[in-house]
Amino acid sequence: MSLKKREEIFPKTLKEFGYGFNEDGKLRKLDPATGEPGEEPFQFVVKDDQDYNQRHYEALGEVLNEHVYELLETETNLYKLPVPIDTKAEARTHVFVSVDIFSNTDKLLILVHGSGVVRAGQWARSIIINESLQQGSMLPYIKKARELGYAVLITNTNDNFKFLNGKKINIKGSADPKDHLNYVWKHYVKDVKAKHIAIVAHSYGGFVTVGLAKDHFSEFKERVIAVAFTDSVHSMSLQKVPKKVIEFLQKVGRNWVAHDEPLDAPVKAPADEITRVSADWKTILVKTFFNTHDRDSNPDPPVIGSLVQHKRDVLDYVATKAGHIQHEMTSWSCMESLFTFLQERYAFISGHKEEL
């Protein structure tokens, strides 16, 4: 590594990066005259140096993590709980919970993001950067859940280590996504009073949720009334999930997958999988304008493509990029349908006839 790279220091705030979110939740360059978000969107290429541009993008992403954390507290009134609980732990992370997490005796919603760079409160960093907070963050899910009377718990499965005095320290209880979700279940979820637990998990979050059901099946089947996946990458066969666990997940689960069929259209699935339906990604895509893209539900670098401005261009462009855009958009595109499913499951289990 060159001396130049070692000394490189990136900004620590959105404002220092020259960006801000406008009233529509879209990331825009700050107008030099007003200091407020203007009309120019995020610009990936800032120098004639691809490596620098990538590091600049990643540094902005780290700042966005903290910004979303702040929004979870200020916009949705959530607060942090530590992982691990041990106050003497060298390295710690946290989850976010609603104020009624331990007092709500009725409903709890647990949200689990995918793998890679995303942190608590995010479905897809690239969508937040290139589209909006509304589409790429969990804020709409949290607000909808609170309206419906759910307590909420937001996991942080990718926050697995810290650097302390130049040394990498694994976080106890959060060494990897599976470890994190198991720790949160054993140390927090077990203590909540809610009788009806629902889980929403995206991408690799579905993989670790299936693992949770497998590892804690006795309690899981008694408390979980609904499991909603958005383009989950789990595999019942590869994960060696017992038949009784598969049958339970088939009864309470549904997976909205990236597909070109209309929303909720059935999608063929193996016999040992839960019901799959379309997340209707094209309906969402044709309303948006993509300029830069990445795969941040997985730890891959951004895929930088040419600008696309028309419906045909968008669909043709997506077809050449291994489907990563529709994968990241599934949580947003199916949200209303997903919550209808959760409420139907709740009404069936509880005997309540709620307005759907």
Contacts in CASP RR format, 6 or more apart in sequence:
PFRMAT RR
TARGET T0000
AUTHOR 0000-0000-0000
METHOD contacts of the structure
MODEL  1
MSLKKREEIFPKTLKEFGYGFNEDGKLRKLDPATGEPGEEPFQFVVKDDQ
DYNQRHYEALGEVLNEHVYELLETETNLYKLPVPIDTKAEARTHVFVSVD
IFSNTDKLLILVHGSGVVRAGQWARSIIINESLQQGSMLPYIKKARELGY
AVLITNTNDNFKFLNGKKINIKGSADPKDHLNYVWKHYVKDVKAKHIAIV
AHSYGGFVTVGLAKDHFSEFKERVIAVAFTDSVHSMSLQKVPKKVIEFLQ
KVGRNWVAHDEPLDAPVKAPADEITRVSADWKTILVKTFFNTHDRDSNPD
PPVIGSLVQHKRDVLDYVATKAGHIQHEMTSWSCMESLFTFLQERYAFIS
GHKEEL
8 55 0 8 1.000
10 17 0 8 1.000
10 55 0 8 1.000
10 56 0 8 1.000
10 59 0 8 1.000
10 60 0 8 1.000
11 17 0 8 1.000
11 18 0 8 1.000
11 59 0 8 1.000
11 63 0 8 1.000
12 63 0 8 1.000
13 63 0 8 1.000
14 20 0 8 1.000
14 21 0 8 1.000
14 63 0 8 1.000
14 64 0 8 1.000
14 67 0 8 1.000
15 30 0 8 1.000
17 60 0 8 1.000
17 63 0 8 1.000
18 29 0 8 1.000
18 30 0 8 1.000
19 27 0 8 1.000
19 28 0 8 1.000
19 29 0 8 1.000
19 30 0 8 1.000
19 37 0 8 1.000
19 42 0 8 1.000
19 60 0 8 1.000
20 27 0 8 1.000
20 28 0 8 1.000
20 29 0 8 1.000
20 30 0 8 1.000
20 37 0 8 1.000
21 27 0 8 1.000
21 28 0 8 1.000
21 37 0 8 1.000
21 133 0 8 1.000
22 28 0 8 1.000
22 36 0 8 1.000
22 37 0 8 1.000
22 38 0 8 1.000
24 132 0 8 1.000
24 134 0 8 1.000
25 132 0 8 1.000
25 133 0 8 1.000
25 134 0 8 1.000
26 37 0 8 1.000
26 41 0 8 1.000
26 131 0 8 1.000
26 132 0 8 1.000
26 133 0 8 1.000
27 37 0 8 1.000
27 41 0 8 1.000
27 42 0 8 1.000
27 128 0 8 1.000
27 129 0 8 1.000
27 130 0 8 1.000
27 132 0 8 1.000
28 37 0 8 1.000
28 38 0 8 1.000
28 39 0 8 1.000
28 40 0 8 1.000
28 41 0 8 1.000
29 37 0 8 1.000
29 38 0 8 1.000
29 40 0 8 1.000
29 41 0 8 1.000
29 42 0 8 1.000
29 43 0 8 1.000
30 36 0 8 1.000
30 37 0 8 1.000
30 38 0 8 1.000
31 37 0 8 1.000
31 38 0 8 1.000
41 130 0 8 1.000
41 291 0 8 1.000
42 129 0 8 1.000
42 130 0 8 1.000
42 291 0 8 1.000
42 292 0 8 1.000
44 53 0 8 1.000
44 57 0 8 1.000
44 292 0 8 1.000
44 302 0 8 1.000
44 304 0 8 1.000
45 53 0 8 1.000
45 304 0 8 1.000
46 52 0 8 1.000
46 53 0 8 1.000
46 56 0 8 1.000
47 53 0 8 1.000
47 56 0 8 1.000
54 301 0 8 1.000
54 302 0 8 1.000
57 294 0 8 1.000
57 302 0 8 1.000
58 117 0 8 1.000
60 129 0 8 1.000
61 117 0 8 1.000
61 125 0 8 1.000
61 129 0 8 1.000
64 122 0 8 1.000
64 125 0 8 1.000
64 128 0 8 1.000
64 129 0 8 1.000
65 119 0 8 1.000
65 122 0 8 1.000
68 119 0 8 1.000
68 120 0 8 1.000
68 121 0 8 1.000
68 122 0 8 1.000
68 128 0 8 1.000
68 133 0 8 1.000
68 137 0 8 1.000
69 96 0 8 1.000
69 119 0 8 1.000
69 120 0 8 1.000
69 121 0 8 1.000
71 133 0 8 1.000
71 137 0 8 1.000
71 139 0 8 1.000
72 78 0 8 1.000
72 96 0 8 1.000
72 120 0 8 1.000
72 121 0 8 1.000
72 139 0 8 1.000
72 142 0 8 1.000
72 154 0 8 1.000
73 79 0 8 1.000
73 80 0 8 1.000
73 96 0 8 1.000
75 139 0 8 1.000
75 143 0 8 1.000
76 98 0 8 1.000
76 139 0 8 1.000
76 142 0 8 1.000
76 143 0 8 1.000
76 146 0 8 1.000
76 152 0 8 1.000
77 98 0 8 1.000
77 99 0 8 1.000
78 96 0 8 1.000
78 97 0 8 1.000
78 98 0 8 1.000
78 99 0 8 1.000
78 142 0 8 1.000
78 152 0 8 1.000
78 154 0 8 1.000
79 96 0 8 1.000
79 97 0 8 1.000
79 99 0 8 1.000
80 94 0 8 1.000
80 95 0 8 1.000
80 96 0 8 1.000
80 97 0 8 1.000
81 94 0 8 1.000
81 95 0 8 1.000
81 96 0 8 1.000
81 97 0 8 1.000
81 101 0 8 1.000
81 188 0 8 1.000
82 92 0 8 1.000
82 93 0 8 1.000
82 94 0 8 1.000
83 92 0 8 1.000
83 93 0 8 1.000
83 94 0 8 1.000
83 95 0 8 1.000
83 156 0 8 1.000
83 171 0 8 1.000
83 173 0 8 1.000
83 174 0 8 1.000
83 180 0 8 1.000
83 183 0 8 1.000
83 184 0 8 1.000
83 187 0 8 1.000
84 92 0 8 1.000
84 171 0 8 1.000
84 172 0 8 1.000
84 173 0 8 1.000
84 174 0 8 1.000
84 183 0 8 1.000
84 187 0 8 1.000
85 187 0 8 1.000
86 172 0 8 1.000
89 171 0 8 1.000
89 172 0 8 1.000
90 162 0 8 1.000
90 164 0 8 1.000
90 169 0 8 1.000
91 161 0 8 1.000
91 162 0 8 1.000
91 164 0 8 1.000
91 169 0 8 1.000
91 170 0 8 1.000
91 171 0 8 1.000
91 172 0 8 1.000
92 162 0 8 1.000
92 171 0 8 1.000
93 156 0 8 1.000
93 159 0 8 1.000
93 160 0 8 1.000
93 171 0 8 1.000
93 174 0 8 1.000
93 180 0 8 1.000
94 120 0 8 1.000
94 156 0 8 1.000
94 159 0 8 1.000
95 120 0 8 1.000
95 153 0 8 1.000
95 154 0 8 1.000
95 155 0 8 1.000
95 156 0 8 1.000
95 184 0 8 1.000
95 188 0 8 1.000
96 120 0 8 1.000
96 121 0 8 1.000
96 152 0 8 1.000
96 153 0 8 1.000
96 154 0 8 1.000
96 156 0 8 1.000
97 151 0 8 1.000
97 152 0 8 1.000
97 153 0 8 1.000
97 154 0 8 1.000
97 188 0 8 1.000
98 104 0 8 1.000
98 146 0 8 1.000
98 150 0 8 1.000
98 151 0 8 1.000
98 152 0 8 1.000
98 153 0 8 1.000
100 151 0 8 1.000
101 108 0 8 1.000
101 151 0 8 1.000
101 152 0 8 1.000
101 153 0 8 1.000
101 188 0 8 1.000
101 192 0 8 1.000
102 191 0 8 1.000
102 192 0 8 1.000
102 193 0 8 1.000
103 151 0 8 1.000
103 193 0 8 1.000
104 149 0 8 1.000
104 150 0 8 1.000
104 151 0 8 1.000
104 192 0 8 1.000
104 193 0 8 1.000
104 194 0 8 1.000
105 193 0 8 1.000
105 194 0 8 1.000
105 195 0 8 1.000
106 149 0 8 1.000
106 194 0 8 1.000
106 195 0 8 1.000
106 196 0 8 1.000
107 148 0 8 1.000
107 149 0 8 1.000
107 150 0 8 1.000
107 151 0 8 1.000
107 194 0 8 1.000
107 195 0 8 1.000
107 196 0 8 1.000
107 197 0 8 1.000
107 198 0 8 1.000
107 346 0 8 1.000
108 150 0 8 1.000
108 151 0 8 1.000
108 152 0 8 1.000
108 153 0 8 1.000
108 189 0 8 1.000
108 192 0 8 1.000
108 194 0 8 1.000
108 196 0 8 1.000
108 197 0 8 1.000
108 198 0 8 1.000
109 141 0 8 1.000
109 145 0 8 1.000
109 150 0 8 1.000
109 151 0 8 1.000
109 152 0 8 1.000
109 153 0 8 1.000
109 197 0 8 1.000
109 198 0 8 1.000
109 199 0 8 1.000
109 200 0 8 1.000
109 342 0 8 1.000
110 152 0 8 1.000
110 153 0 8 1.000
110 155 0 8 1.000
110 189 0 8 1.000
110 197 0 8 1.000
110 198 0 8 1.000
110 199 0 8 1.000
110 200 0 8 1.000
111 121 0 8 1.000
111 138 0 8 1.000
111 141 0 8 1.000
111 142 0 8 1.000
111 152 0 8 1.000
111 153 0 8 1.000
111 154 0 8 1.000
111 155 0 8 1.000
111 199 0 8 1.000
111 200 0 8 1.000
111 201 0 8 1.000
112 155 0 8 1.000
112 157 0 8 1.000
112 181 0 8 1.000
112 199 0 8 1.000
112 200 0 8 1.000
112 201 0 8 1.000
112 202 0 8 1.000
112 205 0 8 1.000
112 206 0 8 1.000
112 208 0 8 1.000
112 209 0 8 1.000
113 119 0 8 1.000
113 120 0 8 1.000
113 121 0 8 1.000
113 122 0 8 1.000
113 123 0 8 1.000
113 138 0 8 1.000
113 155 0 8 1.000
113 157 0 8 1.000
113 158 0 8 1.000
113 202 0 8 1.000
113 203 0 8 1.000
113 205 0 8 1.000
113 297 0 8 1.000
114 123 0 8 1.000
114 157 0 8 1.000
114 158 0 8 1.000
114 177 0 8 1.000
114 201 0 8 1.000
114 202 0 8 1.000
114 203 0 8 1.000
114 204 0 8 1.000
114 205 0 8 1.000
114 206 0 8 1.000
114 297 0 8 1.000
115 157 0 8 1.000
115 158 0 8 1.000
115 177 0 8 1.000
115 203 0 8 1.000
115 204 0 8 1.000
115 205 0 8 1.000
115 297 0 8 1.000
115 298 0 8 1.000
115 299 0 8 1.000
116 158 0 8 1.000
116 204 0 8 1.000
116 296 0 8 1.000
116 297 0 8 1.000
116 298 0 8 1.000
116 299 0 8 1.000
117 125 0 8 1.000
117 158 0 8 1.000
117 296 0 8 1.000
117 299 0 8 1.000
118 124 0 8 1.000
118 125 0 8 1.000
118 158 0 8 1.000
118 296 0 8 1.000
118 297 0 8 1.000
119 156 0 8 1.000
119 158 0 8 1.000
119 159 0 8 1.000
120 154 0 8 1.000
120 155 0 8 1.000
120 156 0 8 1.000
120 159 0 8 1.000
121 137 0 8 1.000
121 138 0 8 1.000
121 139 0 8 1.000
121 142 0 8 1.000
121 154 0 8 1.000
122 128 0 8 1.000
122 136 0 8 1.000
122 137 0 8 1.000
122 138 0 8 1.000
123 136 0 8 1.000
123 137 0 8 1.000
123 138 0 8 1.000
123 202 0 8 1.000
123 230 0 8 1.000
123 297 0 8 1.000
123 328 0 8 1.000
123 331 0 8 1.000
123 332 0 8 1.000
124 136 0 8 1.000
124 296 0 8 1.000
124 297 0 8 1.000
124 328 0 8 1.000
124 329 0 8 1.000
124 331 0 8 1.000
125 136 0 8 1.000
125 294 0 8 1.000
125 296 0 8 1.000
126 292 0 8 1.000
126 293 0 8 1.000
126 294 0 8 1.000
126 295 0 8 1.000
126 296 0 8 1.000
126 302 0 8 1.000
126 328 0 8 1.000
127 135 0 8 1.000
127 136 0 8 1.000
127 328 0 8 1.000
127 329 0 8 1.000
127 332 0 8 1.000
128 135 0 8 1.000
128 136 0 8 1.000
128 137 0 8 1.000
129 292 0 8 1.000
130 290 0 8 1.000
130 291 0 8 1.000
130 292 0 8 1.000
130 293 0 8 1.000
131 288 0 8 1.000
131 290 0 8 1.000
133 139 0 8 1.000
134 140 0 8 1.000
134 332 0 8 1.000
135 284 0 8 1.000
135 288 0 8 1.000
135 329 0 8 1.000
135 332 0 8 1.000
136 328 0 8 1.000
136 331 0 8 1.000
136 332 0 8 1.000
138 154 0 8 1.000
140 332 0 8 1.000
140 335 0 8 1.000
141 200 0 8 1.000
141 331 0 8 1.000
141 335 0 8 1.000
142 152 0 8 1.000
142 154 0 8 1.000
144 335 0 8 1.000
144 339 0 8 1.000
145 152 0 8 1.000
145 339 0 8 1.000
146 152 0 8 1.000
148 339 0 8 1.000
148 342 0 8 1.000
148 343 0 8 1.000
148 354 0 8 1.000
150 198 0 8 1.000
151 192 0 8 1.000
151 194 0 8 1.000
153 184 0 8 1.000
153 188 0 8 1.000
153 189 0 8 1.000
153 192 0 8 1.000
155 180 0 8 1.000
155 181 0 8 1.000
155 184 0 8 1.000
156 174 0 8 1.000
156 180 0 8 1.000
157 174 0 8 1.000
157 177 0 8 1.000
157 180 0 8 1.000
157 181 0 8 1.000
157 205 0 8 1.000
157 208 0 8 1.000
158 177 0 8 1.000
159 171 0 8 1.000
159 174 0 8 1.000
159 180 0 8 1.000
160 170 0 8 1.000
160 171 0 8 1.000
160 174 0 8 1.000
160 175 0 8 1.000
160 176 0 8 1.000
160 177 0 8 1.000
160 179 0 8 1.000
160 180 0 8 1.000
161 168 0 8 1.000
161 169 0 8 1.000
161 170 0 8 1.000
161 171 0 8 1.000
161 175 0 8 1.000
162 168 0 8 1.000
162 169 0 8 1.000
162 171 0 8 1.000
163 169 0 8 1.000
173 179 0 8 1.000
173 180 0 8 1.000
173 182 0 8 1.000
173 183 0 8 1.000
174 180 0 8 1.000
174 183 0 8 1.000
177 204 0 8 1.000
177 205 0 8 1.000
177 207 0 8 1.000
177 208 0 8 1.000
178 208 0 8 1.000
178 211 0 8 1.000
178 212 0 8 1.000
180 208 0 8 1.000
181 208 0 8 1.000
181 209 0 8 1.000
181 212 0 8 1.000
182 212 0 8 1.000
182 215 0 8 1.000
182 216 0 8 1.000
185 212 0 8 1.000
185 216 0 8 1.000
186 216 0 8 1.000
189 197 0 8 1.000
190 219 0 8 1.000
194 223 0 8 1.000
195 223 0 8 1.000
195 350 0 8 1.000
196 223 0 8 1.000
196 225 0 8 1.000
196 346 0 8 1.000
196 349 0 8 1.000
196 350 0 8 1.000
197 223 0 8 1.000
197 224 0 8 1.000
197 225 0 8 1.000
198 224 0 8 1.000
198 225 0 8 1.000
198 226 0 8 1.000
198 227 0 8 1.000
198 228 0 8 1.000
198 342 0 8 1.000
198 345 0 8 1.000
198 346 0 8 1.000
199 209 0 8 1.000
199 224 0 8 1.000
199 226 0 8 1.000
199 227 0 8 1.000
199 228 0 8 1.000
200 228 0 8 1.000
200 229 0 8 1.000
200 230 0 8 1.000
200 331 0 8 1.000
200 338 0 8 1.000
200 342 0 8 1.000
201 208 0 8 1.000
201 209 0 8 1.000
201 227 0 8 1.000
201 228 0 8 1.000
201 229 0 8 1.000
201 230 0 8 1.000
201 232 0 8 1.000
202 229 0 8 1.000
202 230 0 8 1.000
202 231 0 8 1.000
202 232 0 8 1.000
202 297 0 8 1.000
202 330 0 8 1.000
202 331 0 8 1.000
203 230 0 8 1.000
203 231 0 8 1.000
203 232 0 8 1.000
203 233 0 8 1.000
203 297 0 8 1.000
203 298 0 8 1.000
203 327 0 8 1.000
204 233 0 8 1.000
204 297 0 8 1.000
204 298 0 8 1.000
205 232 0 8 1.000
205 234 0 8 1.000
206 229 0 8 1.000
206 232 0 8 1.000
206 233 0 8 1.000
206 234 0 8 1.000
207 232 0 8 1.000
207 233 0 8 1.000
207 234 0 8 1.000
207 235 0 8 1.000
207 239 0 8 1.000
209 227 0 8 1.000
209 229 0 8 1.000
209 232 0 8 1.000
209 234 0 8 1.000
210 232 0 8 1.000
210 234 0 8 1.000
210 236 0 8 1.000
210 239 0 8 1.000
210 241 0 8 1.000
210 245 0 8 1.000
210 249 0 8 1.000
211 239 0 8 1.000
211 241 0 8 1.000
212 220 0 8 1.000
213 220 0 8 1.000
213 224 0 8 1.000
213 227 0 8 1.000
213 241 0 8 1.000
213 245 0 8 1.000
213 248 0 8 1.000
213 249 0 8 1.000
214 239 0 8 1.000
214 241 0 8 1.000
214 242 0 8 1.000
214 245 0 8 1.000
217 242 0 8 1.000
217 244 0 8 1.000
217 245 0 8 1.000
217 248 0 8 1.000
220 248 0 8 1.000
221 248 0 8 1.000
224 252 0 8 1.000
225 252 0 8 1.000
225 345 0 8 1.000
225 346 0 8 1.000
225 349 0 8 1.000
226 252 0 8 1.000
226 253 0 8 1.000
226 341 0 8 1.000
226 342 0 8 1.000
226 345 0 8 1.000
226 346 0 8 1.000
227 249 0 8 1.000
227 252 0 8 1.000
227 253 0 8 1.000
227 254 0 8 1.000
227 274 0 8 1.000
228 253 0 8 1.000
228 254 0 8 1.000
228 256 0 8 1.000
228 338 0 8 1.000
228 341 0 8 1.000
228 342 0 8 1.000
229 253 0 8 1.000
229 254 0 8 1.000
229 255 0 8 1.000
229 256 0 8 1.000
229 274 0 8 1.000
230 255 0 8 1.000
230 256 0 8 1.000
230 279 0 8 1.000
230 330 0 8 1.000
230 331 0 8 1.000
230 334 0 8 1.000
230 338 0 8 1.000
231 255 0 8 1.000
231 256 0 8 1.000
231 257 0 8 1.000
231 258 0 8 1.000
231 279 0 8 1.000
231 327 0 8 1.000
231 330 0 8 1.000
232 255 0 8 1.000
236 246 0 8 1.000
236 270 0 8 1.000
236 272 0 8 1.000
236 273 0 8 1.000
237 270 0 8 1.000
237 272 0 8 1.000
241 249 0 8 1.000
241 272 0 8 1.000
246 272 0 8 1.000
249 274 0 8 1.000
250 273 0 8 1.000
250 274 0 8 1.000
250 275 0 8 1.000
252 345 0 8 1.000
253 274 0 8 1.000
253 275 0 8 1.000
254 274 0 8 1.000
254 275 0 8 1.000
254 276 0 8 1.000
254 277 0 8 1.000
254 338 0 8 1.000
254 341 0 8 1.000
255 269 0 8 1.000
255 273 0 8 1.000
255 274 0 8 1.000
255 275 0 8 1.000
255 276 0 8 1.000
255 277 0 8 1.000
256 276 0 8 1.000
256 277 0 8 1.000
256 278 0 8 1.000
256 279 0 8 1.000
256 330 0 8 1.000
256 333 0 8 1.000
256 334 0 8 1.000
256 337 0 8 1.000
256 338 0 8 1.000
257 267 0 8 1.000
257 276 0 8 1.000
257 277 0 8 1.000
257 278 0 8 1.000
257 279 0 8 1.000
257 330 0 8 1.000
258 279 0 8 1.000
258 281 0 8 1.000
258 323 0 8 1.000
258 326 0 8 1.000
258 327 0 8 1.000
258 329 0 8 1.000
258 330 0 8 1.000
259 265 0 8 1.000
259 267 0 8 1.000
259 278 0 8 1.000
259 279 0 8 1.000
259 280 0 8 1.000
259 281 0 8 1.000
260 278 0 8 1.000
260 281 0 8 1.000
260 282 0 8 1.000
261 267 0 8 1.000
261 278 0 8 1.000
261 280 0 8 1.000
262 278 0 8 1.000
262 280 0 8 1.000
262 283 0 8 1.000
263 277 0 8 1.000
263 278 0 8 1.000
263 279 0 8 1.000
263 280 0 8 1.000
263 283 0 8 1.000
263 333 0 8 1.000
263 334 0 8 1.000
263 337 0 8 1.000
264 277 0 8 1.000
264 278 0 8 1.000
264 280 0 8 1.000
264 337 0 8 1.000
265 277 0 8 1.000
265 278 0 8 1.000
265 280 0 8 1.000
266 275 0 8 1.000
266 276 0 8 1.000
266 277 0 8 1.000
267 276 0 8 1.000
267 277 0 8 1.000
267 278 0 8 1.000
268 276 0 8 1.000
269 275 0 8 1.000
269 276 0 8 1.000
277 337 0 8 1.000
279 326 0 8 1.000
279 329 0 8 1.000
279 330 0 8 1.000
279 333 0 8 1.000
279 334 0 8 1.000
280 333 0 8 1.000
280 334 0 8 1.000
281 325 0 8 1.000
281 326 0 8 1.000
281 329 0 8 1.000
281 330 0 8 1.000
281 333 0 8 1.000
282 315 0 8 1.000
282 326 0 8 1.000
283 333 0 8 1.000
284 329 0 8 1.000
284 332 0 8 1.000
284 333 0 8 1.000
285 314 0 8 1.000
285 315 0 8 1.000
285 318 0 8 1.000
285 325 0 8 1.000
285 326 0 8 1.000
285 329 0 8 1.000
286 311 0 8 1.000
286 314 0 8 1.000
286 315 0 8 1.000
288 314 0 8 1.000
289 308 0 8 1.000
289 309 0 8 1.000
290 308 0 8 1.000
290 314 0 8 1.000
290 317 0 8 1.000
290 325 0 8 1.000
291 307 0 8 1.000
292 302 0 8 1.000
292 304 0 8 1.000
292 305 0 8 1.000
293 302 0 8 1.000
293 303 0 8 1.000
293 304 0 8 1.000
293 305 0 8 1.000
293 321 0 8 1.000
293 324 0 8 1.000
293 325 0 8 1.000
294 300 0 8 1.000
294 301 0 8 1.000
294 302 0 8 1.000
294 303 0 8 1.000
294 324 0 8 1.000
295 302 0 8 1.000
295 303 0 8 1.000
295 324 0 8 1.000
295 327 0 8 1.000
295 328 0 8 1.000
296 328 0 8 1.000
297 327 0 8 1.000
297 328 0 8 1.000
303 321 0 8 1.000
303 324 0 8 1.000
305 317 0 8 1.000
306 317 0 8 1.000
308 314 0 8 1.000
308 317 0 8 1.000
318 325 0 8 1.000
318 326 0 8 1.000
340 356 0 8 1.000
343 354 0 8 1.000
343 356 0 8 1.000
344 356 0 8 1.000
346 352 0 8 1.000
346 354 0 8 1.000
347 353 0 8 1.000
347 354 0 8 1.000
347 356 0 8 1.000
END
